[in-house]
């Protein structure tokens, strides 16, 4: 643990290829957990590593899960869904894992640094079923995240059927940029089996001036592009894992 390049705060876990003694030497950072219910292990990593020089991989319960490399990019979010029970999570860094003669290696990429950092490791509980009707008058009842150039707000002017007194709303006039911009209302959903997210939308928009989207992991799955007189009920299929739903 050192302060060479933390994601947040002062420190992060750090490993360098030169710290390992030789060919196929490995260093492992291990975490054991006991879960009463499913959860998601989330972390951030920075890994400008390159085969065949070195590898940085995520293992769960003794099984290889995914390589971790940023190929010249910045800090990246990673994670894995865990079912109820005991689990062993390992971040494994290896020097020359293939065992080839190091004097036969090809030239390294310009972005390769031969080191990796790990930070902000969190165990996130599965999302329980919920119904959001904004009874608190704000976004605090569930872990909503606001973003973009204009905020969603809570209004008592319109609401769906008898689910009074509030609804969440966004308006183009509240977007602070002069030409294009977005108002984002997001929530992360963690589920082992998947499920359905149901919602009701009243859209008063008109392309190309403004549109409304529902995004699943940053991909549009529902789009509204015209003025609707009535609330429209829709649903989004949520696959197992950690998914982000965004109302845009």
C-alpha positions as CSV (number, residue, x, y, z in Angstrom):
1,X,0.0,0.0,0.0
2,X,1.4,3.4,-1.0
3,X,0.5,6.8,-2.2
4,X,1.9,6.7,-5.7
5,X,-1.4,6.8,-7.5
6,X,-4.6,6.5,-5.4
7,X,-8.0,6.5,-7.0
8,X,-9.4,8.4,-4.1
9,X,-7.9,9.5,-0.8
10,X,-4.2,9.0,0.1
11,X,-3.4,5.4,-0.6
12,X,-4.0,2.4,-2.9
13,X,-2.7,-1.2,-3.2
14,X,0.2,-1.2,-5.7
15,X,2.4,-3.9,-7.3
16,X,5.2,-3.7,-9.9
17,X,6.6,-6.4,-12.2
18,X,10.1,-5.5,-10.9
19,X,9.0,-6.5,-7.4
20,X,8.6,-10.1,-8.5
21,X,11.7,-12.3,-8.5
22,X,11.6,-13.8,-11.9
23,X,9.7,-15.7,-14.6
24,X,6.2,-16.9,-13.6
25,X,6.5,-15.3,-10.1
26,X,3.1,-14.2,-8.8
27,X,1.7,-11.9,-6.1
28,X,-1.9,-12.4,-4.9
29,X,-4.1,-10.0,-2.9
30,X,-6.8,-12.2,-1.4
31,X,-10.2,-11.5,0.3
32,X,-12.5,-14.0,1.9
33,X,-16.1,-13.2,2.5
34,X,-19.1,-15.0,4.0
35,X,-22.5,-13.8,2.6
36,X,-26.0,-14.4,3.8
37,X,-27.3,-13.1,0.5
38,X,-26.0,-12.3,-2.9
39,X,-23.7,-9.2,-3.3
40,X,-21.4,-7.5,-5.7
41,X,-17.7,-7.0,-5.1
42,X,-16.8,-3.7,-6.8
43,X,-13.4,-2.2,-7.1
44,X,-11.3,0.3,-9.2
45,X,-8.1,-0.6,-10.9
46,X,-5.4,1.0,-13.0
47,X,-3.3,-1.6,-14.8
48,X,-1.1,-0.5,-17.7
49,X,0.2,-4.1,-18.0
50,X,0.8,-6.1,-21.2
51,X,1.3,-9.8,-22.0
52,X,3.7,-11.5,-22.3
53,X,5.5,-9.2,-19.8
54,X,3.0,-9.5,-17.0
55,X,-0.7,-10.2,-16.3
56,X,-3.2,-8.9,-13.7
57,X,-6.3,-11.0,-13.3
58,X,-9.4,-11.4,-11.1
59,X,-10.1,-14.9,-9.7
60,X,-13.1,-16.0,-7.7
61,X,-13.2,-19.2,-5.8
62,X,-10.1,-20.5,-7.5
63,X,-11.5,-19.8,-11.0
64,X,-10.2,-17.3,-13.5
65,X,-12.8,-14.6,-14.1
66,X,-11.4,-11.8,-16.2
67,X,-8.1,-10.0,-17.1
68,X,-7.6,-6.6,-15.7
69,X,-5.8,-4.2,-18.0
70,X,-6.4,-0.5,-18.8
71,X,-4.1,-0.4,-21.9
72,X,-3.2,3.2,-21.4
73,X,-6.5,4.4,-20.1
74,X,-7.4,5.7,-16.6
75,X,-8.9,4.1,-13.6
76,X,-11.6,1.6,-14.5
77,X,-14.4,0.0,-12.5
78,X,-14.4,-3.8,-12.1
79,X,-16.4,-6.3,-10.2
80,X,-18.1,-9.6,-9.8
81,X,-21.5,-10.9,-8.7
82,X,-21.3,-13.3,-5.7
83,X,-24.0,-15.6,-4.5
84,X,-24.8,-16.4,-0.9
85,X,-22.1,-18.4,0.9
86,X,-18.4,-18.4,1.2
87,X,-16.2,-16.9,-1.4
88,X,-12.5,-16.2,-2.0
89,X,-11.6,-13.2,-4.3
90,X,-8.1,-12.9,-5.6
91,X,-6.3,-10.2,-7.5
92,X,-3.4,-12.0,-9.1
93,X,-0.4,-10.3,-10.6
94,X,2.2,-12.4,-12.5
95,X,5.5,-11.7,-14.1
96,X,6.0,-13.4,-17.5
97,X,3.1,-15.9,-16.8
98,X,3.7,-17.8,-20.0
99,X,7.3,-18.6,-19.1
100,X,8.8,-17.5,-22.4
101,X,12.5,-16.3,-22.4
102,X,12.3,-12.6,-21.6
103,X,15.0,-11.7,-24.1
104,X,12.6,-12.9,-26.8
105,X,9.8,-10.6,-25.8
106,X,8.5,-8.2,-28.5
107,X,8.8,-4.4,-28.0
108,X,6.5,-3.1,-25.3
109,X,3.6,-0.8,-26.1
110,X,4.2,2.8,-25.3
111,X,1.5,2.8,-22.6
112,X,2.9,-0.2,-20.7
113,X,4.2,0.7,-17.2
114,X,4.5,-2.8,-15.7
115,X,2.6,-2.1,-12.6
116,X,-1.0,-2.1,-11.2
117,X,-3.0,-0.3,-8.6
118,X,-6.2,-1.4,-6.8
119,X,-8.5,0.9,-4.8
120,X,-12.0,1.5,-3.4
121,X,-12.9,-2.2,-2.9
122,X,-16.5,-2.4,-1.8
123,X,-19.0,-5.2,-1.1
124,X,-22.4,-4.0,-2.3
125,X,-25.6,-5.7,-1.1
126,X,-28.1,-7.0,-3.6
127,X,-30.9,-4.5,-4.3
128,X,-34.2,-5.4,-2.6
129,X,-37.5,-5.0,-4.4
130,X,-38.8,-1.4,-4.0
131,X,-41.5,0.9,-5.1
132,X,-40.5,4.6,-5.6
133,X,-43.3,7.1,-5.3
134,X,-41.1,9.9,-3.9
135,X,-42.9,10.1,-0.6
136,X,-39.9,11.8,1.0
137,X,-40.2,14.7,-1.4
138,X,-36.6,14.1,-2.5
139,X,-34.3,11.4,-3.9
140,X,-33.1,9.9,-0.5
141,X,-35.4,6.9,-0.1
142,X,-33.3,4.9,-2.6
143,X,-29.7,5.4,-3.9
144,X,-30.5,7.7,-6.8
145,X,-27.7,9.6,-8.4
146,X,-28.2,13.0,-10.1
147,X,-26.0,14.0,-13.0
148,X,-25.7,16.0,-16.2
149,X,-26.2,19.7,-16.9
150,X,-29.6,19.9,-15.3
151,X,-31.2,18.4,-12.2
152,X,-34.3,16.3,-11.9
153,X,-36.6,17.6,-9.3
154,X,-39.6,16.5,-7.3
155,X,-43.0,18.1,-8.2
156,X,-46.5,17.9,-6.9
157,X,-48.0,19.2,-10.1
158,X,-48.5,15.9,-11.8
159,X,-48.4,12.3,-10.6
160,X,-49.4,8.9,-11.9
161,X,-53.0,7.9,-11.1
162,X,-53.5,7.7,-7.3
163,X,-49.8,7.7,-6.4
164,X,-49.9,11.2,-5.0
165,X,-48.5,13.6,-4.1
166,X,-45.3,13.6,-6.1
167,X,-43.4,12.6,-9.3
168,X,-39.9,13.2,-10.5
169,X,-39.5,15.6,-13.4
170,X,-36.9,17.1,-15.7
171,X,-37.3,20.1,-18.0
172,X,-35.2,21.3,-20.9
173,X,-35.2,24.9,-19.5
174,X,-33.3,23.6,-16.5
175,X,-30.4,22.4,-18.5
176,X,-27.7,25.0,-18.0
177,X,-25.8,24.6,-21.3
178,X,-26.7,26.8,-24.2
179,X,-27.0,24.1,-27.0
180,X,-27.0,20.5,-25.8
181,X,-27.1,18.9,-22.4
182,X,-28.7,16.2,-20.3
183,X,-30.5,15.7,-17.0
184,X,-29.7,12.3,-15.6
185,X,-31.4,10.3,-12.8
186,X,-29.6,7.0,-12.2
187,X,-29.8,4.0,-9.9
188,X,-27.6,0.9,-9.7
189,X,-29.4,-2.4,-9.4
190,X,-27.6,-5.5,-8.1
191,X,-29.4,-8.8,-8.7
192,X,-28.4,-12.5,-8.8
193,X,-31.4,-13.7,-10.8
194,X,-32.4,-10.6,-12.8
195,X,-35.9,-9.1,-12.9
196,X,-38.0,-6.3,-14.3
197,X,-38.0,-2.6,-13.5
198,X,-41.4,-1.1,-14.2
199,X,-42.1,2.6,-14.4
200,X,-44.6,5.2,-15.7
201,X,-43.5,8.1,-17.9
202,X,-45.4,11.2,-19.0
203,X,-43.3,12.7,-21.8
204,X,-43.9,16.2,-23.3
205,X,-41.0,16.4,-25.7
206,X,-40.5,16.9,-29.4
207,X,-37.4,15.8,-31.4
208,X,-35.1,17.3,-32.5
209,X,-35.5,19.9,-29.7
210,X,-35.6,17.4,-26.8
211,X,-36.1,13.7,-26.2
212,X,-36.3,11.4,-23.2
213,X,-34.5,8.1,-22.9
214,X,-34.2,5.2,-20.5
215,X,-30.7,3.8,-20.5
216,X,-29.5,0.5,-19.3
217,X,-25.7,0.5,-18.8
218,X,-25.5,3.6,-21.0
219,X,-27.5,2.0,-23.8
220,X,-30.9,3.5,-24.8
221,X,-33.6,0.8,-24.4
222,X,-36.7,3.1,-24.4
223,X,-37.0,6.5,-26.2
224,X,-39.7,9.1,-26.1
225,X,-39.6,11.7,-28.9
226,X,-43.1,13.2,-29.0
227,X,-45.7,14.8,-26.7
228,X,-47.8,12.2,-24.9
229,X,-51.2,13.0,-23.5
230,X,-51.2,10.1,-21.1
231,X,-48.8,8.3,-18.8
232,X,-47.1,5.4,-20.5
233,X,-46.3,2.3,-18.5
234,X,-43.1,0.5,-19.5
235,X,-40.6,-2.0,-18.2
236,X,-36.9,-2.9,-18.6
237,X,-35.5,-6.4,-18.3
238,X,-32.7,-6.4,-15.8
239,X,-30.1,-9.1,-16.4
240,X,-28.2,-10.6,-13.4
241,X,-25.2,-8.6,-12.1
242,X,-24.8,-4.9,-11.4
243,X,-26.7,-2.7,-13.8
244,X,-27.2,1.0,-14.0
245,X,-30.6,2.4,-15.1
246,X,-30.7,6.0,-16.1
247,X,-33.6,8.2,-16.9
248,X,-32.3,10.9,-19.3
